[in-house]
Amino acid sequence: MAVDYDAVILGGTVQGREAAALAAREGARVALVEPLGSVDGLIRRQLILTAMAAAPGTDWHRLQHQVRALEAVAYPHLSLDRLATGGVDVVLEPGQFSPRPRLAVTTLARRLTSRGYLLAPGTEVTVPDIPGLAETPHFTLDSLLELETQPKTAIVLGRSGAAIALAQALARHGTRTTLVSRGEVLLPTEDADLSAFVSVLLEAAGVTLRLGTQIETIRQKDDVELLLSDGGAIAAQVLVLATAPHPLLETLNLASIGICPRTVHGNTTALPVDDRLATAHPRVFACGPAVGGYWAETTDHQDVAIALRNLLYLPWRKLSFRDRPALLHTTPEYARLGLTATQAHRWYGSEAAVLQVPFGQLLKAHHGDDITGFCRWVVRGNGQLIGAQICGPGASELIHTLALAMQQGIALPQLERLPTLPHSLAAILPSMVSAWQQQRWHPGTWRRDWAENWFNWRRSR
């Protein structure tokens, strides 16, 4: 039976727009159904974090102007006008699935039928069930810069990637900041020493960490006040809600087509997909932060092309979730990829080795007066890279090379031939390979013993 489109994209993210542009470029007839203003909020979150991290101490009004200026020039190739000109049918209305009489997406005014559907919805912070929170004025990362003046004190509630980065950025801008979370550690998905290192970074910036804190109620007098289960209290001028984001799926009527999102403690956390990014419905695929993962809003976008092409063509392309880099917008940046040392030892036992080199070894880091941090790799005995964590200057750029190495199965002996300029941050990559070779050629290893016997034999002739 004939349909209107090759693909209908239920968007609300940059990934949704990227998918629409890609489909139109390849000649598909595509519709993008996107709630008005949804993408702008997601872009604003990223711009606020990057702008605050890049210019500590900047005047509040200047920071507001800077973010507005960046919003005006962000993703010009993905503007709605550009997409419409490129052949995308843009529908600025909320949409939902309608399974009968045949599968379609319905909006307020239209019914769109397609061979396949792509879910790329936006996210918003999860509102915790704390008495008094709903009645207490609070901000999110989207609305923080609506404040006319910089707050003198602030409470950041949550330990998401955005919460950690925002707490540090506010403190570096001069706001006395307290980060409050009921979790016992700052980064539960990372190795304990790395979580402790990031905690020290925040405390060095002036952030007060209140981890493992149970909040009884929230109220507002002159300031916002958090009353704690131990009888204590925390007060500040502003409360910023920065808990873990959840995908906006409630209005999509997914249950009617057999798709059940993952939930934790009653909160939606992600769309379950397989490695082809297919959902429980054979004609519906998903991409973007809704599929979850480490710091899902700051991970790569390789899932866009995989999901869309599986939808448009034969679904043989697969995504390795382990090979996806993710970024924490702290200062210095923290980027991660693959397995942590703890996870690797659980999977591979003693075969997994950990390499670590400080950025202080690099001349480039000293030129920038930023030697804080390190590069850590987790490798197998055959030189296969299975994980990396970089906390230091340029981490968001360096992690790409390692992601490609993991994706293409490039082992450390091949990385040893990677051309890098000596006075660059990338010079840490051959330093890491050298550290691995140092372990392999340590006195007492069979390679070192064989080489010494060889040299002894050559000298004796």
N, C-alpha and C positions, 0 to 999 in steps of 0.2 A: 504494500500500500504506500502511495506517495506521501512524502513528508515535506515540511517547509524548509528545513535546514539540514546541513551535514552535522552541525554541532550547535548546541545551545549551552552557553556558559552562565552558570549562576555565580556571579562575581561579588566583588566587594573588597578585592585586594589588587595589588600590583600584579600578582601572578595571574589573576583572571584577565586583566587587560593584555598581559604578554601573550597569553594563550589565544585571545581573540585576534591579536595582530598576526601571530604565527599562522593561524588557520586561514585568515584572509590572504596572507602572502602566498600560501600554497594552493590557492584557488578554491578553497572550501567556502560554502555559504554558511555564515556564522552569525549568531545573535548573542549579544552580551546583555544579560539582565543584571542590573546593578542598582542597589538602593542609592539614591542621591546623596552625595557627600561622604559615603562610606570609605572610599579610598583616601580621601583627603585626611581623615583622622589618623589612618595608619601611617601615612607619609609624615604627618606632623610629629608623631611619636618618635620616629627615627631621627628626624631633623633636630628635635629638641635635645635628644641625648648626645648626638654628635656635635652639635653647636656648643653645648655646655661643656663637654669634655675638651673640645679644641681650644676654648678661650676662657680659662678660669679667671674669675675676677672681673669679667666684663660687666659693665653697667646693665641693670635689668632692662631698661628701655632699649638700649642698644641690642641686647640679646633678642628681645621681642622683634625688633626691626629686622635683625639678621635672619631669624627663622621665617618671617613673612617673605623676605626677599628670596630665600632658598625655596620656599613653597612655590613661588611664582615661576621658578625655572626647573623644578624637579620633573623628570620624566616627560619632556616635551613630546617625544615620539609616541607616548602612550596617552596623550590627551584625548578626551572624548571626540573633539573635532577631528583630530588626526585619524582616529580609528574609523569614524564615520566616513571620512574621505577615502580611506583605504578599503572600504567595502564592508565594514562591520555594521550590522543592524543594532544600534545602541538603544536599549530600552531602560530608561531611568525610573524603574518602578520595582518594588519588591515582588518576588515571584515565589511560587511553590509548585510542587509536583501534583499532578492530577492523573491518577492511573486509569480512569475510565472516561469515555469508552475506549480510549487508547492513550498510552503514556504521552504526557505533554507537560509543559511548564505553563502555568497560567499566571497572568499579572492582573492588575486592575482592569485593563482594557483589552488584553490580547490572550490568545491561546497559541502556543508555539510548539510544533511537533518537530522531532528531529530523529536522525539515526542514532545519535548518542548525546549524552549530557555530561558536562564537566562541572564539578563542585569546586569552587574556589572562594568560599565565603570569608568574611572578615572575622575579627575576634574583638573581644572586650574583656576587661578585668572581671574576675569572679568576685562577687560581693559576698563576703563571709557572713555567716549567721551570728552576728554579735549584737546583743541588745543595745539599742540606742544609736546604732550606726546609721540607720535609715533616716532618723530625725536630726542627725548631726551634719552640718554643712561640711563637705569634703571635696577634694579635687582628685582628678586622675591626671596621668601624664598628658592627655589631650588638652585638658583645660587649665593646666598649671600656669601657663603664661598669660592667662586672662587676668591674673592678679595685677593690679596697677603698680604695686611696689614689691620689691623682693621681701619675702618673709624673714623675720629675724630668727625665728625658730620653726622647725617643721618635724613632724612625725611621718615617716614612710612606713606604711603597713604592708608587709609581704617580703618575700625573699626571691621573687622572680628575677630574671636577668635585668629587666627594666628597673625593678626596685633597687637592686644593688648598684647599678650604674647611676641612677638618679640620686640616691643617697650620697654617693661620693661626689657627684657633680655639685649638688647643693652645698655640701660642706666646703668644697673648694671655692665656691662663690661667696662664702662668708656666712651662710645660714647654719645655725647650730642645729644639727640634724640627728635624729634618733631613728634607727631602723628597728622595727619591732616585728618579730615572727614567733609563732609557736613552735617552729622547727628548731631542733637542737643545734644543727650545723648550718653554715651559710650556703654551701654548695653540696647537697647530699649526693649528687650524681658523680662528683669528682673524687679523686683521692683525698684522704684526710689532710695530708700536708699541703696540697694545693688549695683546699678550702680554707685552711688556716692562713695561708699566704695572702689570699684575697681579703680575708678578714683583717689582717694586719694593714693591708693597703687602705682599707676603709678607715680604720682607726687612726692611721697616720694622717689621713686627710681631715680628721676631726669628727668622724661619725661615731656616735655611741651605739653599740650593738646590744640589743636586748633580745637574745635568742632564747628559745625555750620558755617564752612568756605567754601565759594564759590570760586573756582579757575577759573580765567579768561583764563590763558594760562601758559604754562611751557616752559622755555627756559634754555639753558646752556651757561654760560660764563666760568669763572673759576670754579664756583660751579653750581649745579642745582638750579634754581630759580623758585619759584612759585609766580606768580603775582595774587593777590587776587582782588575780586570785590570791596572791600572797599578801594582800592588804596594801600594797604600794600603789603609786599612781605616777603617770607620765603626762605632762602637759606641754602644749606647744601652740603657737599661733595658728598653724595650718596642719591639717591632716591630709596626706596624699595616699590614695588607695592604689597600690601597685602589686596586687596579688597576681597569681598565675592567670594568664588569659585563657578564655575558653572560646571555641568557635561558635558563631551565631547560626545555629541550626534549627532553633525552635520553630521558626516560621516556615520552614521548607517542606513540611509534611512528609518527612522521610519515612515515617512508620508505614505510610500507605503503600510504599514500594518495597518494604522489607528491609530497610536499612536502619540498624539500631546503633547509635553512637555509643562510644565507651563513656562510662560515668565512674566517678570516684566521689564517694560521700554525697551522692545525689547531684553532683555537678558534671556537666558534659565536658570531657577532656579532649576527645579526638574522634575522627572518623576512622573506623577500621578498614584498612585496605590491604591488598596483597602486594607482592613485589612488582606487579604490573600497574599498581595504583588503581586497581579495579575494586569497587565496593561489592556489597552483597548482591546488588542488581547488575546483571551482565552488560547493561547499556549505560551504566553510570560510573564515571571515574572521578577521581578527586586529586587535588594538588593544593599547595600553599600551606599556611600554618594550621589549617584544619586537620591535616593528617598527623600532627603532633611531632614529637622528636625533641632533641635538645634545643632549648631556646628557639622554638619554632619560628618566631617572627624575625630572627636574624640568621637564619640558615640560608643555604644556596637555593637557586631557582631551577636546578636541573630537572626537578620533577615536572615542570611545566611542559617541556617538549615531550617527555616520556609519556605522560598521561594523555596529552592531546593526540599524539601520533598513534598511540594504542587505540584511542577512540575513533580516529579517522580511518586508520588502515588496519592491518592485522596486529593483534595485541601480543607481540613477542618481545617488546622492549622491557627491560627490567631495571629497577632502581635498587642499588645497594644502600640501604639506610645507614650502614656502618661507615660508608665513605663520605658522608655529608658533613662538611665543616659548619661550625656555628661560632658565633661571636658574642662576647660580653663586652659592652661599651664602657669598660673601666679605663682608668689611667694608671699604668699602661694597659693596653688592650689585652684581653684574654681570649684566645681562640683555641678551639678543641676539635678533635677529629678521631673517630674510631674508638678503640678500647682504651680505658684507663689502665694503669699498672695493676691495680687490684683486680679488675675484670680479666686482664690478660693472664695473670697468674692462676686465676680460677679456671680458665679455659685451657691454657697450655702448660701450666705447672712451671717447672724449672727451665723449660725451653724459652720462656719469655724473659727478655732482658730489658732493663731500663737505662737509657742514656740521657744525660742532662749536661747542658753547657750554659753558663751564665752569659748574659749579654755584655757583661763587663769585659769580656775577652775581645769585643769588637771595637775597633778604633772609631767607627761611625757612631756608635752609641755614645762614646765620650765626646765626640764633636757636638752631638745634640744635647749633651749634659743630661742624658737619660739612660743610665746603666742599670736601672732596676729591672729585674726579671730574668727569665731563663727560657730555654727551649728544651723540651722533654720529648723523647721518642720512646715508643714501646716496640720492640722488634723481636722476631723469632730467630732461632739459631741459624737459619738459612739466609738471613738478611732481609726477610720480608717485613715491611713496615705495617704494623697493625694498629697503631694509635699514635697520636701526637697531641701535646698540650703546649701552647706557646703563650707566655705572659711576658710581654715586653714591647718595645717600640716596633711598629710595623707588623704586628702579629697578624692582622687581617689580610696583609698582602702575602706574607710568607706561607700561610696555611694553604694557599691555592696550589703551590708546587707540590706539597705533600699530599693533598687530596688527589691530584693527578697521578702521583706515583702509586698511591694505594689503588686507585681505580684501574690503572693500566698494569698493575702487578710489577712495577719497576722496583727491583731490590736495591739494597744499599750499594753493592758493587757498581751498579749502573749509575746511581746518584753521585758516586765519587767522580764521575766524568762530567758532571753538570757544570757548565761554564758560569762562574760567578765573578763579579768584579771584587777585588780585594778590599776596597774601601766602601763597602755597601753592607746593609743589614743582611742581605742574602748570603754574605760570607759565613754566617753561622751554620749554613747547611753543610758545606764541606767540613766544618769543625765538628759537627755531629757525626758525620761519617768517619772522621778521624778517631773520635772517641770510641766508636764501634770497633774499628780496626785495632785500637789499643787494647781492648778487651780480648780480641781474638789472638793477638800476638803477645799476650802477657807471658813473662817467663813461667815455664811449667806447662804451657799448653803444647799440644802436639805440633802445631805449626812452628812455634818458636824452637822447640827441640829439634825438629827436622831441619830448620834453617841453620841453626847453630852447628849441627853435624855436617851439613853441606859446606858451610864456610870453613869449618875445621879441616875437612877433607881437601878443599881447594888450596888452603894455605900450606898444607903439608906436602903438596906436590912440587 
